[in-house]
Amino acid sequence: MARIFSGISQFFRDVKTELGKVAWSTPQEIGKSALVVLVGTFLFAAFIFVVDAVLVKFLNVVIK
């Protein structure tokens, strides 16, 4: 039983060591990344909106 707890304990020590090696983003980097995602999402949504509107107009002309 002690061996199980020893293994679990070692696992968490290893996790702590590995987390110390992570290159964490600064708040400024996170803000810039979030802005890029928001702008990209807006542009993609606008593109889809335009394509949809054009296709609807085209299909209305074809159907009539």
Number of C-alpha atoms within 10 A of each C-alpha: 5 7 8 9 10 10 11 12 12 12 12 11 12 12 11 11 11 10 11 10 8 8 7 10 10 9 9 9 11 12 12 12 13 12 12 12 12 12 12 12 12 12 12 12 12 12 12 12 12 12 11 12 12 12 12 12 10 11 11 10 9 8 6 5
